[in-house]
């Protein structure tokens, strides 16, 4: 689980025209599976020199294809065994209400992900907490105080079937 969060737009026009070739795809696939793999190991697995591998990896970072590398922590091991998805419906669909909600939600470290969506909800949240009592406290003290919220619907996850799956290259 990541404590804290970065609220920013990840996609930029700079990499929309970037060509990803077969070697880049192999690099991306390997790095998604094991972000701790050394440059030498990566180079050997994709059959290029370590210098070439380093240049290509650095270019993937520079172009915004790889945004960051981090450890994936087992939530149960650190006492955050409950996963909850929350659907939020705002009072109004104005740019100002969306902006106010987005600025406020970014301040909550227990919110792992937040998506503006089309459909029954305006936003979907992924929340990680200790247990139901912890969620109840956060719901009452923080989520219900979010600006422009008309309704929240919470769904406790019973089983995590697929989580953080790597992109298919």
N, C-alpha and C positions, 0 to 999 in steps of 0.2 A: 504494500500500500504506500502511496506517496503522500506524505504529510505536506500540506500546502499545495498550491497549484499555480500554473501559469495560464493566465487568460489572454490569449493572443490568437490572431489569425495565423494559421500555419501555411496555408497555400498562398503563394505569391506568383505574380506573372513571370518572374525571372526564370523559373524552371519549367514553365508550361511548354516551352519549345526545346527543352533539353532532350537529347537523344540518349536513350538507355540501351546499350548493346548487350550481347550475350554475356560478356565478362561482368558488366555492371550487375546484371540480373543474378549471376552466380554469387557475386559479392553480397548483394542485398539478401539473398536467400540464406546464405551462411551466417551473416551478421544478425539476422532476425532469430536464428536458432541458438546462437551462442555469441553474445556481444563481448565476451571476454577472450575470444580467440585472438591470438597474437597476429600481427601483420605477417610474420613468417609462415605461420600455419595457414592463414588465408591464402597467401601467395602460392603455397604448395598445392592446396586443394583446387585452386582455379588455374594452376599451371602457368603462372606468370612470375616474373622476378619480384622480390620484395619491394624494390624501388617503384616498379610499375603499379604494384598493388597499393602501396602507400599513396601514390599520386592519384590513383582512381578513387580510393576511399576518401581522400581529402577533397577531391572534386565533388563527390556525392554530398559531403557536408557543405561545401561552399555553395553549391547550387540549390541547397535546401531539400534535397531528396531524402537525406538522413537528417533528422532534426535534432536528435540527441540519443544518447545511450544511457540506460539506467538499469539498476537491479530490480528484479521482480521479487517482492517480498511476500511470503506466505501470510495472508491476513490472519489465519487462525493462530499462527505462532506468535503473533504480537497482540492477541486479544481482540481482534476485530472480526469476529466470525459471522456477523449478520450483514447480509447484502440486501439492500432495499432499492427498488426503482420507484421513482416518484414522478407522477405526471402533474404538471402545473398548468392551470388555465388562468390567463390574465383577465382582468376586468375589461380591458380594451386592447385593440390591436393597433396601437399607434407606435411610431418610431420612438417616441419619448418613453412609453411604458416598457417597451422591449429593452431599451437602453438602461433604464433604471433597474430593471430586474437583473439584467446581465452584469451590471456593475456590482450589485449587491450579492449575487450568488457566488461571484469569484472570491469573496472574502471568507467563505466557509470551507475550512480545510477538510471536512468530512465529505464534501461533495467531490467525488473522483472525476466525474464527467457530467457535462451539461450540454444538451443538444436542443437547438431551436428546430421544431419539427412541424410538419403539416399533418392534419388529421384531428383527432379528438383532443389533443393537448397542444399547448403552445411550446412547452418545454418538457423534455424528459431528463431526469437526473439519475445518476448512479451514486448511491450513498453507501458508505461502509461504516458500520458502528459495532459496538461490543455486543449488544443484545437488544431485545424489544424495549426494555426500560430506557436504555440509552437513546434509542430512536425516538421514543415517546417524549423524552425531555427535549431533544433537539428539535423535534417537530413543533412542540408548543412554544419553546423559547426563541427559536430562530427561523425555521421555515415559514411558520405562520405570520411572521413579521415582515416577510419580503414585500417590497412595494408592488402594488397593483395586482396582487394575487386574489383571484376570486375563489379558486378551488384547488385543493391538492388531493391527489389519489395515490395511496402508497401500496406497493406490492412487495411482500417479503419473498425473496428468492429461496425456494426449497432445495434446489440443486443447481450447481453451476455446470452446465454441459459443455459449452465452448466459451473460453474467455481469452482475450488477447491473442487470438489466432494470428499467425503471421500472414502477410499478404502472399498470394500465390504467384511465384515467379517461375 
